[in-house]
Amino acid sequence: MNLVLFGPPGAGKGTQSKLLTEKRSLPQLSTGDMLRAAIEAGTPLGLACKALMAKGELVSDETVISIIAERYDQPDCKNGAVFDGFPRTVPQAEALDKMLAERGRKIDLVLELKVDDAALLARVESRIKAGGVLRSDDTPDTLRHRLQVYYLNTAPLIGFYKAQGKLKTLDGMAAIPEVTRQIDAALDGVAAKA
């Protein structure tokens, strides 16, 4: 089963992806994690992307799609994967559909974690006040910018996947166990139809 998790930055996609990996043995394909690892390792890709990510900008589609395709071809993805933070635009979604179709696969379900922007900003501010560990792109100003980029580029995916009949919107403001329960119910519903 191939799933896409999407929602604004800080909506809990990474947390839920990790839970899906543990419970359903579906690897989490997080472009953000892959790119941050490349930056940490100092690879040419990482160095090229570092400045863009620090400002909350998007990395080129061609680069992201090649990273995803290479990762998806690994043996642990033979039963599917959870796409976390990808696709971010309609052209990326079209490229993902094409890449999967070339492998005889498809996206089975798209889960949108709907959240309140003000609550997301409050979360970042509370992590700062608590002295929590922050990424360089985890500041209130960067989050505001990332939210603008999200609504401009990523929100159109709602219509794209709704037209394919694959979109399920969940309450991302609920407690983590409740969001997990909603995801489990959605997955069980898709599995029952398969």
N, C-alpha and C positions, 0 to 999 in steps of 0.2 A: 504494500500500500504506500502510495506517495502522497504526502500531505504538505500543504503550504500553511505556515502560521504567519499571520501578519497583523499589524496594528502599529500605532505610533511608537517611537522610541520610549523604552521604559514600561511598556505595557505588560511585560512578563513573558514574552515569546521565548527567551532563553531558558527561563525556569521551566516552562511547560515542555519545551523541546527535550530538555534533560530528563524530565519525568517520563516522557514518551519513549525515550531511548531505553530507560531502565525497565519500564513495564511491558513494552511491545517489541523490544529489540530492533527498533528502527533507528539507524544512525542519524544524528543531528548534523545537518549540513548548514553551518552558520558562516555566511560569507564574512561577517564581521569578525568572528573568531579566527577564520583562515587568514584574513588580511592582517589582523593584529599579530598573529603568529609570524607572518612574513616580515612585519615591521620589527618585531622583537629579534628575529633572526638576522635582520639587516640584509635581506635578499634585495636584488634590484627591484622586484615588484613592491616589496615593503617600503623601500626608500621612496619610490615614485608615488606611493599612495599615502604616505605618512602626513604630508602637509594638507592634502585634501581632507582626510579623515579628521584631523585636528580642528578643522574649520566646520566640520559637519557636512562637507560636500560629498557627492556620490562619485565612486570610482567608475571608469568607463564600462559600458555594457560588455564590450568585447572581452575585456580583462576578466570581469566577474563570471561571464558565461564559460570561459575556458577553464577557470578554476573549478567551477561547479561540475562541468563535464568530466574533468580529470578525476575529481573526487568521487563522482557518482559511479564511475567505472571500477571502483575498488570492490573486492569480493563481499565486504560487509553490507553493501547496498543491494545485494541480489534480490532481497524481498521488499525493497523500497527504502524510503528515507523521509525525514522531516526537513523541509526547506524552511530555514529560520532566517528571516531578513532578506529573502530572495524569493521571488522576483520583487523589485521595487517599482518597476514601471511596466506599462503595457507592452512595449517592445521586448523587455526582458521576459515577460510572461509568454509572449509569442515564441521567443527563442527557446525557452524552457520546454514548451509544448513540442516544438520541432525536435529538440535534442532527445526528449523522451520517446517521441514517435519513431525516431531513427533506431531506437533500442526496443521497439515493440511495447512501450510503456506509456503511461499517462498520469496526470494528476487526478487522484481519486476524490480528494476533499480539500477545501480551503477554509481555514478557521480564522475569522477576524476577531481579535480581542479588542473590543470597544472599551475605551477608557476616557476619563475626563482630563483635559489638558491641565487644568489648574491643580488637580491632584498629582499629576506627574511632576509638575514643577515643585510642589510641596515636598514630594518624596526626595528629590535631588537636594533641596534646601535642608531637609532634616538629616540627610546623610552627611552633608557638610557640617552642620551643627554638632552632630554626634562624633565627628572626627573619623568618619568611615573612609574606606579606601575608595578613591574615585579614579576613573579613567580620565585621560586628558580631555576627552570629549563629553565628560559628565559634569557640566557646570550649567547653572540656570540659563546663561546667555546662549551657550551652544545648544542646549535643549530647545530653547525657543526657536533657534534657527533650524534645527533638525525637524521640529514640528512643522515649520513652514514648508520645508523641502518635502516632508511626508505628504502633507495635504495637496501640494502642487503636483507631485510626481506619482505617489503611491496610491492615494485615495481612488484614482480612476480604476484601479484593479477591482474595486467592489463591483462596478458595473460589468467589467470584463468577465469575472468569474460567475457573477449572478446569471449572465446570459448563457453560460455553459451549464448552469444548474448545479454548480459545485460549492457555492458559498454558504457557509453557516456562520452567523454572527453570534458571539458569546459575550457575556458580561465580564469584561476584564477587570472591573473594579471589585468583583467579589473576592473573597478570601481564596488563597491558592488552592486549598482542597476542593472548594466549590467549583473553581474554574476547571480543575482536573476532572471533576465529576461530569461537568458539561461536555468536556472533550471526549471522555470515555463514552458517554451516551451518543454523541455524534458519530464516533468511530464504529460503535456497535451497530448503529443504524445503517451505515454504509456497508459494513461487513454482511449484514443480514440481506441486503439487496444484491450482493455479489453472487 
